[in-house]
Amino acid sequence: MSRALGRTPYYVVAGGLAVIFLFPLLWNAWASVSGQPGTAQESGHGFGNYRTLLHYDAGLWRYLLNSTVVSALTVALTLGVSLLGGYAFARFDFPGKNLLFLLTLAILMVPYATLLIPLYVLLGRLHLQNSLVGLSLVLAMFQLPFATFMMRISFEAVPRELEESAFVDGCGTAGALRRVLLPAVRPGLITVGLFAFLAAWNDFIAPLILISDSEKAPLPLAVANLRQQSMGAVDYGATEAGVVVLAVPCLLLFLLLQRHYMRGFMSGALKG
């Protein structure tokens, strides 16, 4: 009984924080189906705002496909590069390793927006302007410092004895990585992939600068363009519907992967 009472402040604080964080999401979901003047859902409750979103310009499904392609490419690139980079930093010794790692992390200190114009020029020379592939490369680049850091601490938390036993059994470096280390660092991979997905799915600034064709716009950019009606009025109902559609995949993925997500963050703390 005394133990339960001792944890009461914890439950009160956790419940209060949950209400604070959930209230905007619940309010937005309710507002998206509520009647508002100047929207497709003038009165009562229904899905008029969602119908507006569904048929806007190139169509909701087109924008969802664009966002899915960009997010999938960003996640794949981030996982592939950070996996190999984290493994190299954690397991190999080479001249300038720590300096190179610090330079990699230093990218986090560069303001995000200041790099977009130079990257826009660079993508133009590579013929990747106004391209979902070019956008994915840019988004993956900004995820790599954190992702490499996460994968390094994930590999360092794995005992070297496991890798050495794989070498004794005849595995090479690639075989040990695939058969022994990958299952051990799965929580870190999931954490990195989840962060990369959230960043790519919700990013607005990079598509605004790098994508000029409306049919190639990801959903956040389409929702921002949808806000403007005739005479400069804002269609709040359709905008709120777009926010709900954007939020649902993020919430589902986080709920499904939260156990692995927490283990990935704890991997560095559990080292040794």
DRENVEXVO-679989 format. One line per 5 residues: number of its first residue (from 1); their letters; for each residue y, x, z of N, C-alpha, C. Coordinates in nm, 3 decimals. Example, Ala and Ser with C-alpha at 12.3 -4.5 7.8 and 13.67 -1.06 7.14 Angstrom:
residues 2
1 = AS = -0.569/1.319/0.780/-0.450/1.230/0.780/-0.330/1.320/0.780; -0.225/1.285/0.708/-0.106/1.367/0.714/0.003/1.290/0.787
***
This chain:
residues 272
1 = MSRAL = -0.121/0.083/0.000/0.000/0.000/0.000/0.126/0.087/0.000; 0.126/0.188/0.090/0.242/0.276/0.097/0.260/0.356/-0.032; 0.145/0.392/-0.095/0.154/0.465/-0.222/0.217/0.378/-0.330; 0.180/0.249/-0.334/0.237/0.158/-0.433/0.386/0.139/-0.409; 0.426/0.127/-0.280/0.568/0.113/-0.249/0.645/0.238/-0.285
6 = GRTPY = 0.580/0.354/-0.270/0.647/0.478/-0.305/0.675/0.492/-0.453; 0.596/0.425/-0.535/0.615/0.430/-0.680/0.704/0.318/-0.732; 0.749/0.231/-0.641/0.833/0.119/-0.683/0.961/0.165/-0.753; 1.036/0.263/-0.700/1.156/0.308/-0.773/1.126/0.356/-0.915; 1.010/0.421/-0.930/0.970/0.467/-1.064/0.954/0.350/-1.160
11 = YVVAG = 0.886/0.244/-1.115/0.864/0.128/-1.200/0.995/0.055/-1.229; 1.083/0.050/-1.129/1.213/-0.016/-1.149/1.296/0.057/-1.254; 1.303/0.190/-1.242/1.381/0.269/-1.338/1.319/0.261/-1.477; 1.185/0.273/-1.485/1.117/0.266/-1.615/1.137/0.129/-1.679; 1.126/0.022/-1.597/1.148/-0.112/-1.652/1.290/-0.132/-1.699
16 = GLAVI = 1.387/-0.080/-1.623/1.527/-0.092/-1.664/1.555/-0.019/-1.794; 1.500/0.103/-1.808/1.518/0.177/-1.932/1.453/0.106/-2.050; 1.334/0.046/-2.025/1.267/-0.028/-2.133/1.352/-0.144/-2.180; 1.413/-0.216/-2.086/1.499/-0.330/-2.123/1.620/-0.281/-2.203; 1.680/-0.169/-2.158/1.799/-0.116/-2.226/1.766/-0.078/-2.370
21 = FLFPL = 1.651/-0.014/-2.390/1.615/0.032/-2.524/1.563/-0.081/-2.613; 1.497/-0.179/-2.554/1.438/-0.287/-2.633/1.539/-0.396/-2.668; 1.641/-0.412/-2.585/1.735/-0.523/-2.608/1.801/-0.518/-2.746; 1.854/-0.403/-2.792/1.914/-0.403/-2.927/1.815/-0.441/-3.037; 1.689/-0.396/-3.024/1.589/-0.429/-3.126/1.557/-0.578/-3.126
26 = LWNAW = 1.539/-0.634/-3.007/1.509/-0.777/-2.998/1.627/-0.861/-3.043; 1.747/-0.818/-3.004/1.867/-0.892/-3.047/1.882/-0.888/-3.199; 1.856/-0.772/-3.259/1.867/-0.760/-3.404/1.763/-0.847/-3.475; 1.640/-0.849/-3.422/1.536/-0.932/-3.483/1.572/-1.080/-3.474; 1.628/-1.123/-3.360/1.670/-1.263/-3.345/1.786/-1.295/-3.437
31 = ASVSG = 1.883/-1.204/-3.446/2.000/-1.229/-3.531/1.962/-1.235/-3.678; 1.856/-1.163/-3.718/1.818/-1.162/-3.859/1.762/-1.296/-3.907; 1.717/-1.381/-3.814/1.665/-1.513/-3.852/1.756/-1.625/-3.804; 1.872/-1.591/-3.748/1.965/-1.691/-3.697/2.071/-1.722/-3.802; 2.128/-1.841/-3.792/2.231/-1.881/-3.886/2.363/-1.810/-3.859
36 = QPGTA = 2.426/-1.760/-3.966/2.556/-1.694/-3.955/2.640/-1.733/-4.075; 2.768/-1.766/-4.055/2.855/-1.802/-4.167/2.866/-1.687/-4.267; 2.865/-1.721/-4.394/2.879/-1.621/-4.499/2.753/-1.547/-4.533; 2.638/-1.594/-4.483/2.510/-1.530/-4.514/2.419/-1.632/-4.581; 2.303/-1.586/-4.625/2.207/-1.677/-4.688/2.151/-1.777/-4.588
41 = QESGH = 2.154/-1.743/-4.458/2.107/-1.833/-4.353/2.231/-1.887/-4.281; 2.293/-1.991/-4.341/2.419/-2.043/-4.289/2.403/-2.110/-4.153; 2.293/-2.180/-4.132/2.273/-2.253/-4.007/2.124/-2.258/-3.974; 2.095/-2.290/-3.849/1.956/-2.298/-3.807/1.890/-2.161/-3.805; 1.758/-2.162/-3.810/1.682/-2.038/-3.810/1.582/-2.038/-3.926
46 = GFGNY = 1.568/-1.925/-3.988/1.478/-1.914/-4.102/1.480/-1.773/-4.159; 1.430/-1.761/-4.280/1.415/-1.630/-4.342/1.503/-1.615/-4.467; 1.617/-1.685/-4.466/1.708/-1.675/-4.579/1.762/-1.534/-4.598; 1.792/-1.465/-4.489/1.843/-1.328/-4.500/1.736/-1.234/-4.557; 1.612/-1.260/-4.524/1.504/-1.177/-4.578/1.484/-1.203/-4.726
51 = RTLLH = 1.507/-1.327/-4.770/1.499/-1.355/-4.915/1.609/-1.282/-4.991; 1.728/-1.276/-4.931/1.836/-1.198/-4.993/1.797/-1.053/-5.005; 1.742/-0.999/-4.900/1.698/-0.859/-4.901/1.587/-0.838/-5.003; 1.494/-0.932/-5.011/1.379/-0.919/-5.101/1.422/-0.907/-5.246; 1.526/-0.979/-5.286/1.566/-0.985/-5.427/1.692/-0.905/-5.456
56 = YDAGL = 1.737/-0.823/-5.363/1.859/-0.746/-5.385/1.838/-0.639/-5.491; 1.922/-0.637/-5.593/1.925/-0.534/-5.697/1.785/-0.505/-5.752; 1.730/-0.384/-5.728/1.598/-0.351/-5.784/1.484/-0.416/-5.707; 1.513/-0.476/-5.594/1.409/-0.544/-5.516/1.363/-0.463/-5.396; 1.331/-0.534/-5.288/1.289/-0.469/-5.165/1.168/-0.380/-5.185
61 = WRYLL = 1.070/-0.427/-5.264/0.947/-0.350/-5.280/0.973/-0.216/-5.349; 1.069/-0.215/-5.440/1.104/-0.089/-5.506/1.163/0.010/-5.406; 1.252/-0.038/-5.319/1.313/0.050/-5.221/1.211/0.096/-5.116; 1.120/0.007/-5.080/1.014/0.046/-4.988/0.925/0.153/-5.050; 0.895/0.138/-5.178/0.813/0.239/-5.247/0.885/0.373/-5.250
66 = NSTVV = 1.016/0.372/-5.280/1.093/0.497/-5.280/1.090/0.564/-5.143; 1.111/0.486/-5.038/1.110/0.542/-4.903/0.971/0.595/-4.867; 0.868/0.524/-4.910/0.731/0.568/-4.881/0.700/0.699/-4.951; 0.740/0.710/-5.077/0.716/0.835/-5.153/0.790/0.952/-5.088; 0.918/0.931/-5.057/0.997/1.038/-4.995/0.938/1.078/-4.860
71 = SALTV = 0.900/0.980/-4.779/0.846/1.009/-4.646/0.711/1.081/-4.657; 0.625/1.036/-4.748/0.494/1.099/-4.764/0.507/1.243/-4.812; 0.594/1.268/-4.910/0.614/1.404/-4.958/0.674/1.493/-4.849; 0.769/1.440/-4.774/0.832/1.517/-4.667/0.730/1.554/-4.560; 0.648/1.458/-4.521/0.546/1.484/-4.419/0.445/1.587/-4.470
76 = ALTLG = 0.399/1.573/-4.595/0.301/1.667/-4.650/0.357/1.809/-4.658; 0.479/1.822/-4.707/0.541/1.955/-4.717/0.563/2.015/-4.579; 0.612/1.934/-4.486/0.640/1.985/-4.351/0.512/2.029/-4.282; 0.407/1.948/-4.292/0.281/1.983/-4.227/0.220/2.109/-4.289; 0.220/2.115/-4.423/0.158/2.230/-4.489/0.227/2.362/-4.455
81 = VSLLG = 0.359/2.365/-4.465/0.433/2.490/-4.442/0.434/2.526/-4.294; 0.458/2.427/-4.206/0.466/2.457/-4.062/0.330/2.496/-4.006; 0.222/2.439/-4.061/0.088/2.476/-4.016/0.062/2.625/-4.041; 0.087/2.670/-4.163/0.064/2.811/-4.196/0.164/2.902/-4.125; 0.289/2.857/-4.118/0.390/2.938/-4.049/0.363/2.950/-3.901
86 = GYAFA = 0.330/2.838/-3.836/0.299/2.842/-3.694/0.177/2.928/-3.664; 0.076/2.920/-3.750/-0.045/3.001/-3.733/-0.013/3.150/-3.745; 0.071/3.185/-3.843/0.107/3.325/-3.863/0.186/3.378/-3.743; 0.283/3.300/-3.695/0.364/3.346/-3.582/0.282/3.354/-3.453; 0.183/3.268/-3.438/0.106/3.265/-3.315/-0.007/3.368/-3.312
91 = RFDFP = -0.066/3.400/-3.427/-0.188/3.480/-3.427/-0.174/3.620/-3.487; -0.070/3.646/-3.566/-0.058/3.775/-3.632/0.062/3.852/-3.578; 0.048/3.982/-3.574/0.158/4.071/-3.538/0.204/4.145/-3.663; 0.333/4.137/-3.690/0.389/4.207/-3.805/0.533/4.245/-3.772; 0.587/4.345/-3.837/0.722/4.392/-3.805/0.826/4.281/-3.822
96 = GKNLL = 0.912/4.268/-3.723/1.019/4.171/-3.730/0.976/4.027/-3.707; 0.857/4.007/-3.646/0.807/3.870/-3.627/0.902/3.786/-3.543; 0.942/3.839/-3.429/1.028/3.761/-3.340/1.166/3.737/-3.401; 1.217/3.837/-3.472/1.347/3.820/-3.537/1.339/3.712/-3.645; 1.232/3.715/-3.724/1.215/3.614/-3.828/1.201/3.474/-3.767
101 = FLLTL = 1.132/3.465/-3.654/1.116/3.336/-3.587/1.251/3.285/-3.536; 1.332/3.375/-3.481/1.464/3.334/-3.434/1.553/3.291/-3.550; 1.542/3.359/-3.663/1.620/3.319/-3.780/1.576/3.182/-3.830; 1.447/3.155/-3.821/1.397/3.023/-3.860/1.456/2.915/-3.770; 1.457/2.939/-3.640/1.513/2.842/-3.545/1.665/2.831/-3.559
106 = AILMV = 1.729/2.938/-3.608/1.875/2.937/-3.620/1.923/2.833/-3.719; 1.835/2.790/-3.810/1.875/2.686/-3.905/1.915/2.558/-3.831; 1.857/2.537/-3.711/1.891/2.418/-3.632/2.037/2.417/-3.588; 2.100/2.535/-3.583/2.238/2.544/-3.537/2.339/2.521/-3.650; 2.291/2.512/-3.773/2.380/2.489/-3.887/2.401/2.339/-3.903
111 = PYATL = 2.525/2.291/-3.906/2.550/2.147/-3.924/2.482/2.093/-4.050; 2.415/1.982/-4.031/2.333/1.923/-4.138/2.415/1.896/-4.264; 2.531/1.833/-4.247/2.609/1.789/-4.363/2.666/1.905/-4.443; 2.691/2.019/-4.378/2.755/2.131/-4.449/2.665/2.193/-4.555; 2.535/2.171/-4.545/2.442/2.231/-4.641/2.412/2.141/-4.760
116 = LIPLY = 2.452/2.015/-4.753/2.411/1.922/-4.857/2.477/1.951/-4.992; 2.603/1.987/-4.992/2.670/2.016/-5.120/2.612/2.141/-5.186; 2.594/2.254/-5.114/2.525/2.368/-5.178/2.384/2.332/-5.226; 2.312/2.253/-5.148/2.178/2.212/-5.191/2.185/2.121/-5.314; 2.288/2.039/-5.322/2.307/1.953/-5.440/2.324/2.039/-5.565
121 = VLLGR = 2.404/2.147/-5.554/2.425/2.238/-5.667/2.294/2.309/-5.702; 2.222/2.354/-5.599/2.095/2.423/-5.623/1.993/2.331/-5.690; 1.984/2.208/-5.644/1.890/2.114/-5.706/1.928/2.085/-5.851; 2.058/2.088/-5.880/2.100/2.070/-6.019/2.049/2.182/-6.108; 2.051/2.304/-6.059/2.001/2.417/-6.137/1.849/2.412/-6.153
126 = LHLQN = 1.783/2.348/-6.056/1.637/2.333/-6.064/1.596/2.205/-6.134; 1.694/2.129/-6.183/1.670/2.001/-6.250/1.600/1.901/-6.157; 1.640/1.903/-6.030/1.583/1.811/-5.931/1.688/1.722/-5.868; 1.809/1.720/-5.925/1.909/1.624/-5.879/1.864/1.482/-5.911; 1.906/1.389/-5.826/1.870/1.248/-5.846/1.719/1.231/-5.861
131 = SLVGL = 1.646/1.303/-5.776/1.500/1.304/-5.782/1.445/1.284/-5.642; 1.339/1.202/-5.631/1.274/1.182/-5.502/1.207/1.311/-5.455; 1.158/1.390/-5.548/1.097/1.519/-5.512/1.203/1.612/-5.454; 1.319/1.621/-5.518/1.427/1.705/-5.467/1.474/1.660/-5.330; 1.487/1.529/-5.311/1.526/1.476/-5.181/1.422/1.511/-5.075
136 = SLVLA = 1.295/1.502/-5.110/1.188/1.535/-5.014/1.192/1.683/-4.976; 1.220/1.770/-5.074/1.230/1.913/-5.044/1.342/1.941/-4.943; 1.455/1.874/-4.962/1.569/1.894/-4.872/1.535/1.843/-4.732; 1.478/1.725/-4.722/1.443/1.670/-4.591/1.338/1.754/-4.520; 1.239/1.805/-4.596/1.137/1.890/-4.536/1.197/2.021/-4.486
141 = MFQLP = 1.294/2.075/-4.560/1.357/2.200/-4.519/1.422/2.186/-4.382; 1.488/2.074/-4.359/1.555/2.054/-4.230/1.456/2.027/-4.117; 1.334/1.988/-4.148/1.233/1.965/-4.046/1.155/2.090/-4.010; 1.156/2.189/-4.097/1.068/2.305/-4.079/1.096/2.388/-3.953; 1.221/2.412/-3.913/1.239/2.493/-3.790/1.171/2.432/-3.668
146 = FATFM = 1.197/2.304/-3.641/1.132/2.239/-3.527/0.981/2.233/-3.546; 0.937/2.202/-3.669/0.794/2.189/-3.695/0.723/2.322/-3.676; 0.782/2.430/-3.722/0.721/2.562/-3.705/0.713/2.600/-3.559; 0.818/2.569/-3.484/0.818/2.594/-3.340/0.705/2.517/-3.271; 0.691/2.389/-3.304/0.587/2.306/-3.244/0.449/2.360/-3.277
151 = MRISF = 0.427/2.400/-3.402/0.295/2.448/-3.441/0.265/2.585/-3.378; 0.366/2.666/-3.360/0.342/2.796/-3.295/0.295/2.776/-3.151; 0.363/2.692/-3.075/0.321/2.672/-2.936/0.187/2.598/-2.929; 0.157/2.516/-3.031/0.027/2.448/-3.033/-0.085/2.549/-3.055; -0.066/2.642/-3.148/-0.168/2.745/-3.171/-0.180/2.839/-3.051
156 = EAVPR = -0.067/2.872/-2.989/-0.072/2.963/-2.875/-0.143/2.900/-2.755; -0.147/2.767/-2.748/-0.217/2.700/-2.638/-0.368/2.700/-2.656; -0.415/2.736/-2.776/-0.559/2.739/-2.802/-0.613/2.876/-2.763; -0.715/2.883/-2.678/-0.770/3.014/-2.638/-0.818/3.095/-2.758; -0.788/3.222/-2.757/-0.830/3.309/-2.868/-0.982/3.321/-2.876
161 = ELEES = -1.050/3.296/-2.763/-1.195/3.307/-2.763/-1.260/3.211/-2.862; -1.199/3.093/-2.880/-1.255/2.998/-2.977/-1.250/3.054/-3.118; -1.139/3.116/-3.151/-1.124/3.174/-3.284/-1.217/3.294/-3.301; -1.228/3.375/-3.197/-1.314/3.492/-3.205/-1.461/3.452/-3.218; -1.501/3.343/-3.152/-1.639/3.297/-3.167/-1.667/3.250/-3.309
166 = AFVDG = -1.566/3.192/-3.374/-1.582/3.152/-3.514/-1.598/3.274/-3.604; -1.523/3.382/-3.575/-1.538/3.506/-3.652/-1.679/3.563/-3.634; -1.731/3.557/-3.510/-1.865/3.608/-3.483/-1.970/3.530/-3.562; -1.946/3.399/-3.579/-2.039/3.314/-3.653/-2.027/3.329/-3.804; -1.938/3.417/-3.848/-1.928/3.444/-3.991/-1.811/3.379/-4.062
171 = CGTAG = -1.724/3.308/-3.990/-1.607/3.245/-4.052/-1.500/3.350/-4.081; -1.430/3.333/-4.190/-1.312/3.412/-4.215/-1.191/3.347/-4.149; -1.073/3.399/-4.182/-0.951/3.344/-4.123/-0.931/3.198/-4.163; -0.950/3.170/-4.293/-0.933/3.033/-4.341/-1.039/2.941/-4.281; -1.163/2.989/-4.270/-1.268/2.907/-4.213/-1.245/2.876/-4.067
176 = ALRRV = -1.199/2.976/-3.990/-1.170/2.953/-3.848/-1.054/2.855/-3.832; -0.955/2.868/-3.919/-0.842/2.776/-3.912/-0.886/2.634/-3.941; -0.969/2.617/-4.043/-1.009/2.482/-4.084/-1.108/2.419/-3.987; -1.205/2.496/-3.939/-1.315/2.439/-3.861/-1.290/2.436/-3.711; -1.212/2.533/-3.661/-1.195/2.545/-3.516/-1.053/2.510/-3.472
181 = LLPAV = -0.954/2.569/-3.536/-0.816/2.556/-3.488/-0.753/2.422/-3.525; -0.781/2.373/-3.645/-0.720/2.246/-3.685/-0.753/2.131/-3.589; -0.881/2.111/-3.551/-0.906/2.005/-3.453/-0.835/2.028/-3.320; -0.820/2.155/-3.280/-0.757/2.185/-3.151/-0.607/2.158/-3.151; -0.541/2.173/-3.267/-0.396/2.153/-3.273/-0.360/2.018/-3.334
186 = RPGLI = -0.455/1.926/-3.341/-0.429/1.795/-3.401/-0.312/1.722/-3.335; -0.300/1.722/-3.199/-0.184/1.655/-3.140/-0.051/1.713/-3.187; -0.045/1.846/-3.202/0.078/1.907/-3.254/0.107/1.865/-3.396; 0.003/1.859/-3.479/0.020/1.814/-3.618/0.072/1.671/-3.623; 0.015/1.585/-3.539/0.059/1.446/-3.537/0.205/1.435/-3.492
191 = TVGLF = 0.241/1.514/-3.392/0.381/1.514/-3.346/0.475/1.558/-3.456; 0.441/1.666/-3.524/0.524/1.716/-3.634/0.532/1.613/-3.746; 0.418/1.554/-3.783/0.417/1.455/-3.889/0.498/1.332/-3.854; 0.491/1.288/-3.728/0.566/1.171/-3.685/0.716/1.196/-3.690; 0.758/1.314/-3.643/0.899/1.347/-3.648/0.948/1.356/-3.792
196 = AFLAA = 0.869/1.418/-3.878/0.908/1.430/-4.019/0.918/1.292/-4.084; 0.824/1.204/-4.053/0.828/1.069/-4.110/0.953/0.994/-4.064; 0.982/0.998/-3.934/1.098/0.926/-3.882/1.227/0.978/-3.945; 1.237/1.111/-3.959/1.357/1.169/-4.017/1.373/1.128/-4.163; 1.264/1.133/-4.240/1.271/1.099/-4.383/1.291/0.949/-4.404
201 = WNDFI = 1.224/0.867/-4.324/1.231/0.723/-4.342/1.371/0.668/-4.311; 1.438/0.728/-4.212/1.565/0.673/-4.166/1.687/0.747/-4.218; 1.668/0.856/-4.290/1.784/0.937/-4.331/1.870/0.862/-4.431; 2.001/0.873/-4.410/2.097/0.806/-4.498/2.186/0.906/-4.571; 2.228/1.013/-4.502/2.328/1.103/-4.559/2.273/1.178/-4.681
206 = APLIL = 2.152/1.233/-4.669/2.096/1.310/-4.782/2.077/1.223/-4.907; 2.018/1.104/-4.897/2.010/1.019/-5.018/2.147/0.981/-5.074; 2.245/0.961/-4.985/2.379/0.926/-5.032/2.437/1.035/-5.121; 2.410/1.161/-5.085/2.465/1.273/-5.162/2.378/1.306/-5.283; 2.247/1.300/-5.266/2.155/1.354/-5.367/2.102/1.251/-5.467
211 = ISDSE = 2.111/1.122/-5.435/2.057/1.017/-5.522/2.173/0.935/-5.579; 2.183/0.932/-5.711/2.289/0.855/-5.776/2.237/0.731/-5.848; 2.109/0.725/-5.879/2.048/0.610/-5.946/2.005/0.508/-5.840; 2.057/0.386/-5.849/2.028/0.284/-5.748/1.879/0.250/-5.743; 1.809/0.262/-5.855/1.666/0.230/-5.855/1.582/0.336/-5.785
216 = KAPLP = 1.639/0.454/-5.760/1.568/0.558/-5.687/1.611/0.567/-5.541; 1.698/0.477/-5.499/1.749/0.482/-5.363/1.640/0.445/-5.262; 1.628/0.517/-5.151/1.539/0.472/-5.043/1.601/0.354/-4.969; 1.524/0.292/-4.884/1.567/0.167/-4.821/1.695/0.181/-4.737; 1.716/0.287/-4.656/1.841/0.294/-4.580/1.965/0.291/-4.668
221 = LAVAN = 1.961/0.359/-4.782/2.075/0.358/-4.873/2.093/0.221/-4.936; 1.983/0.154/-4.970/1.991/0.020/-5.027/2.049/-0.079/-4.927; 2.009/-0.069/-4.801/2.062/-0.159/-4.698/2.211/-0.136/-4.679; 2.254/-0.010/-4.683/2.396/0.018/-4.670/2.475/-0.040/-4.787; 2.420/-0.033/-4.908/2.487/-0.091/-5.025/2.486/-0.244/-5.020
226 = LRQQS = 2.382/-0.300/-4.960/2.369/-0.445/-4.951/2.477/-0.507/-4.862; 2.532/-0.429/-4.769/2.630/-0.482/-4.675/2.751/-0.541/-4.745; 2.788/-0.485/-4.859/2.912/-0.526/-4.923/2.891/-0.647/-5.013; 2.961/-0.757/-4.979/2.961/-0.875/-5.064/3.093/-0.880/-5.142; 3.119/-0.990/-5.207/3.244/-1.006/-5.279/3.361/-1.007/-5.180
231 = MGAVD = 3.476/-0.960/-5.223/3.598/-0.954/-5.142/3.582/-0.864/-5.020; 3.486/-0.774/-5.021/3.470/-0.680/-4.912/3.406/-0.736/-4.787; 3.358/-0.860/-4.791/3.293/-0.918/-4.673/3.158/-0.852/-4.651; 3.117/-0.845/-4.526/2.991/-0.782/-4.489/2.885/-0.888/-4.468; 2.771/-0.872/-4.535/2.658/-0.963/-4.516/2.576/-0.913/-4.397
236 = YGATE = 2.615/-0.958/-4.278/2.549/-0.909/-4.157/2.405/-0.957/-4.150; 2.377/-1.078/-4.197/2.242/-1.130/-4.188/2.143/-1.046/-4.267; 2.176/-1.016/-4.393/2.087/-0.934/-4.477/2.076/-0.792/-4.423; 2.188/-0.740/-4.369/2.185/-0.606/-4.311/2.092/-0.601/-4.191; 2.099/-0.703/-4.106/2.010/-0.707/-3.989/1.864/-0.722/-4.032
241 = AGVVV = 1.840/-0.799/-4.137/1.703/-0.809/-4.189/1.654/-0.673/-4.240; 1.742/-0.599/-4.306/1.705/-0.466/-4.352/1.675/-0.370/-4.238; 1.752/-0.381/-4.130/1.727/-0.295/-4.014/1.590/-0.327/-3.954; 1.553/-0.454/-3.948/1.422/-0.492/-3.895/1.311/-0.433/-3.981; 1.324/-0.445/-4.113/1.223/-0.390/-4.203/1.212/-0.239/-4.187
246 = LAVPC = 1.326/-0.172/-4.167/1.324/-0.028/-4.146/1.257/0.010/-4.014; 1.278/-0.072/-3.911/1.230/-0.037/-3.778/1.081/-0.061/-3.759; 1.025/-0.161/-3.828/0.886/-0.201/-3.802/0.788/-0.086/-3.826; 0.790/-0.014/-3.939/0.694/0.097/-3.956/0.709/0.206/-3.851; 0.833/0.235/-3.810/0.855/0.338/-3.709/0.794/0.296/-3.575
251 = LLLFL = 0.815/0.171/-3.536/0.760/0.122/-3.410/0.608/0.122/-3.411; 0.551/0.076/-3.521/0.405/0.070/-3.530/0.343/0.209/-3.523; 0.400/0.303/-3.598/0.346/0.439/-3.597/0.357/0.503/-3.459; 0.471/0.482/-3.395/0.489/0.541/-3.263/0.390/0.482/-3.162; 0.370/0.351/-3.166/0.277/0.288/-3.074/0.133/0.334/-3.100
256 = LLQRH = 0.097/0.351/-3.227/-0.038/0.392/-3.261/-0.066/0.538/-3.225; 0.038/0.621/-3.234/0.018/0.765/-3.219/0.077/0.821/-3.091; 0.125/0.736/-3.000/0.197/0.787/-2.883/0.110/0.878/-2.796; -0.020/0.850/-2.786/-0.107/0.933/-2.703/-0.112/1.076/-2.759; -0.131/1.089/-2.891/-0.133/1.221/-2.953/0.005/1.286/-2.948
261 = YMRGF = 0.108/1.204/-2.961/0.247/1.253/-2.958/0.277/1.320/-2.824; 0.237/1.256/-2.714/0.262/1.313/-2.582/0.178/1.439/-2.561; 0.054/1.440/-2.608/-0.030/1.559/-2.596/0.028/1.676/-2.676; 0.088/1.645/-2.793/0.148/1.749/-2.873/0.266/1.814/-2.802; 0.348/1.734/-2.734/0.461/1.789/-2.661/0.416/1.867/-2.537
266 = MSGAL = 0.303/1.828/-2.480/0.255/1.895/-2.360/0.175/2.022/-2.390; 0.142/2.045/-2.516/0.053/2.157/-2.548/0.111/2.291/-2.504; 0.241/2.309/-2.524/0.304/2.435/-2.483/0.309/2.449/-2.332; 0.330/2.335/-2.262/0.338/2.341/-2.117/0.201/2.369/-2.055; 0.093/2.332/-2.125/-0.041/2.351/-2.071/-0.100/2.487/-2.107
271 = KG = -0.026/2.569/-2.177/-0.078/2.700/-2.218/-0.115/2.782/-2.094; -0.236/2.836/-2.097/-0.282/2.920/-1.988/-0.329/2.839/-1.868
***
